[in-house]
Every structure is written in C-alpha cells, then in structure tokens.
C-alpha cells in the first residue's frame, strides 16, 4: 500500500494525473501544465505511472510520431481525491507556512560548532 501511495502522492504525479484526467494529453502539453518539471523528470514519472497502470501511452503512426497519455479508469477514480487534496493544500498554504515559521522560532536549529 505504501508504494502505491508514494507513487500517486509524489511531487509530480499529482499534477500529471490531474492534467491527464480530462482526456488524452501530449508530452509537451504536460510540460506546460505541470509547472517546474524537467523533461527528464516528466519522462521518468510518466513511465512509472504507465508501469503502475495509471496512464496509457498511445503512439500514433505519424511522422513525426505523436504520443498521447490517457488516464486509466483506476486513475480517473483517483482524480476527485487528488483535486480535493490540492485544493486543501492551496487553502491552507499560508497557515502551514505560518505554523512552520512559529515552530522554527520556538525550536531553533543548533548551529554547527567548529572543532578546533
């Protein structure tokens, strides 16, 4: 169970799955929609999601080849939960940031000491 949750809850998987849930999406469109992801990380994450049965990769026989990714029924079932999770994170972003700052003030990290 942990492995599955780690995969769908990873930094990039949520955005990719949400983007692919509305229908077929091309690699370049995913690059635009998933802010901050590198081409390499997008490729690796797509492969892992395909391997886990959450995405299907369609290669169209054109020149150049056109590749699209589509969410599987299993991924579409997960969509509502992922959207709710991202909305929750957006709503509470400032509160979480303030809580972290307060914690850090109350629990300062000891500065490394120099050995002489």
KAQUI-V414295 format. One record per pair of residues at least 6 apart in sequence whose C-alpha atoms are under 6 Angstrom apart, sorted by sequence separation. I is the first residue (numbers start at 1). GAP is how many residues later the second one is. D is the distance in Angstrom with one decimal. If there is no record, write none. Layout:
i->I gap->GAP d->D
i->I gap->GAP d->D
//
This chain:
i->49 gap->6 d->5.7
i->50 gap->6 d->5.8
i->60 gap->6 d->5.1
i->59 gap->7 d->5.8
i->59 gap->8 d->4.5
i->58 gap->9 d->5.6
i->58 gap->10 d->5.2
i->57 gap->11 d->5.9
i->57 gap->12 d->4.7
i->56 gap->13 d->5.6
i->56 gap->14 d->5.2
i->55 gap->15 d->5.4
i->55 gap->16 d->4.6
i->54 gap->17 d->5.9
i->55 gap->17 d->5.4
i->54 gap->18 d->5.3
i->15 gap->19 d->5.7
i->54 gap->21 d->5.0
i->26 gap->42 d->4.5
i->25 gap->43 d->5.2
i->24 gap->44 d->5.7
i->25 gap->44 d->5.3
i->24 gap->45 d->5.4
i->24 gap->46 d->4.6
i->23 gap->47 d->6.0
i->20 gap->50 d->5.6
i->21 gap->50 d->5.3
i->20 gap->51 d->5.5
i->21 gap->55 d->5.9
//
